[in-house]
Amino acid sequence: MSEEKLIILSEDDAAASMKTQSVTGWFDRHGRFWGTDERMARYSGSTHNKCNGCGNAVEHRTCCEPCARAREVSNYEAMERQSWDGDAMLYSVATEQYFEDLDGVAEYCEVEGTSPKDLLLVICEPTFAKEIDGDEHFSDDLPEDGELPAELQDAFDVLNKAIRDCKTPLSWCPSKVALEIDAEGEIVCDIKPLPIGTLTCPRDKAVLLHFELMSGMRLIRRDEKGRNVLLAKCPQCSRHYSVQAKVQENG
């Protein structure tokens, strides 16, 4: 006859008992025992770390804010530079904000009293929808080596074609390429517009504003160096360059 299975309830005396034992190890200042883990005991019992940059005390971070900012700027300065094509979103490393056009950048700089150079702007990369593998999508429901019904596979084929043909990004993410800014602090653009007409900017009569119909209307300024600078993708929403002059038809 086999032995009976031992049953011990949590409230039984056999489950646990109070004992006094001598232990050796690291305790933090709160009395928590960390065994041989000196690093965690010291971390748990401390309030500050030494900054990796300047060595000053900082509350449980690897470096203080000035050193973190200096490292951020140093990493930004080492990035590749490119001019802006007028379509990609822009991301500010300094403020962790996204900008759709130069109008948004100008408005932010005016409100915050800063400059585009201080924003540490990088060019974003588009994230497009990825095709869907029907067999993988229904892998938990299909038998081993099973295949989708033909009508479902046909539907996935149609959907995947639509996904391949879609040129509209789902989102944007910061790249490792910094936005080129010239010595005067102006953002360098590489926009090749097909002007339909020109308008005079009421704020600066010497500057002509070119506009076009390409992925929606865009407002483009030809600066004194002959470069095309995108001001806004929706001119009617532009607060800095509201245009009131009539359109002058080409030719």
MODAUR-V439699 format. One record per residue. N is the residue number from 0. PSI is psi in degrees with one decimal (* if undefined). Layout:
# MODAUR-V439699
n = {N,N}
psi = {PSI,PSI}
This chain:
# MODAUR-V439699
n = {0,1,2,3,4,5,6,7,8,9,10,11,12,13,14,15,16,17,18,19,20,21,22,23,24,25,26,27,28,29,30,31,32,33,34,35,36,37,38,39,40,41,42,43,44,45,46,47,48,49,50,51,52,53,54,55,56,57,58,59,60,61,62,63,64,65,66,67,68,69,70,71,72,73,74,75,76,77,78,79,80,81,82,83,84,85,86,87,88,89,90,91,92,93,94,95,96,97,98,99,100,101,102,103,104,105,106,107,108,109,110,111,112,113,114,115,116,117,118,119,120,121,122,123,124,125,126,127,128,129,130,131,132,133,134,135,136,137,138,139,140,141,142,143,144,145,146,147,148,149,150,151,152,153,154,155,156,157,158,159,160,161,162,163,164,165,166,167,168,169,170,171,172,173,174,175,176,177,178,179,180,181,182,183,184,185,186,187,188,189,190,191,192,193,194,195,196,197,198,199,200,201,202,203,204,205,206,207,208,209,210,211,212,213,214,215,216,217,218,219,220,221,222,223,224,225,226,227,228,229,230,231,232,233,234,235,236,237,238,239,240,241,242,243,244,245,246,247,248,249,250}
psi = {126.9,153.2,146.8,143.9,132.7,129.6,120.1,119.5,158.7,-28.1,-4.7,148.7,-28.5,-17.3,-34.4,157.9,154.7,127.6,153.9,119.3,151.5,123.8,150.8,129.4,-172.3,129.0,137.1,178.6,-13.1,-4.3,2.4,138.4,128.1,11.8,-126.4,3.6,83.8,-39.3,-47.2,-34.3,-43.8,-39.0,-45.8,-32.7,-3.7,166.1,-20.2,158.1,166.4,131.9,133.3,-20.2,-61.8,-14.0,-3.2,158.5,134.2,141.5,99.9,48.9,162.4,-29.0,160.3,168.4,-44.7,-40.1,-37.1,-40.6,-43.2,-39.7,-39.1,-45.3,-40.7,-44.0,-37.3,-42.9,-25.7,-6.0,156.2,148.1,140.3,150.7,162.2,136.8,-1.4,-7.3,-39.7,144.9,155.7,145.0,134.0,114.9,-33.8,-37.5,-6.1,41.9,153.0,146.4,137.8,-31.3,178.6,-23.2,-42.4,-39.2,-45.7,-41.6,-43.8,-44.8,-37.3,-42.2,-42.5,-5.3,40.6,-170.1,159.9,-34.2,-36.8,-17.6,-15.3,64.3,135.5,156.1,134.9,156.5,139.7,146.8,115.9,158.7,143.1,147.3,153.5,125.4,110.2,-41.0,-41.0,-38.3,-37.7,25.2,-32.9,-19.7,-23.2,145.7,163.9,131.5,16.3,160.3,156.6,148.5,147.5,-40.6,-32.6,-40.1,-38.7,-39.9,-41.3,-36.6,-42.4,-44.4,-44.7,-32.2,-41.5,-38.1,-42.7,-36.7,-17.5,122.9,4.0,121.3,147.7,-35.1,178.9,146.1,145.4,139.2,-173.8,20.0,123.4,152.1,132.0,129.0,128.9,-179.2,-26.2,1.2,10.0,140.7,130.6,124.0,152.8,70.9,129.3,87.2,159.3,87.4,137.0,-30.7,179.5,150.5,152.9,131.8,123.2,-21.9,-25.6,99.4,-17.7,-9.9,127.4,139.7,117.1,142.9,158.9,163.0,98.1,107.1,42.5,166.2,139.6,144.6,121.4,133.5,133.9,110.5,-178.8,-15.7,4.9,10.1,147.7,124.1,121.4,124.2,-42.9,148.0,-21.4,90.5,-34.3,-16.5,-3.5,123.6,-24.6,-24.4,61.9,124.1,129.2,-11.8,158.7,155.4,135.7,114.7,143.3,144.9,*}
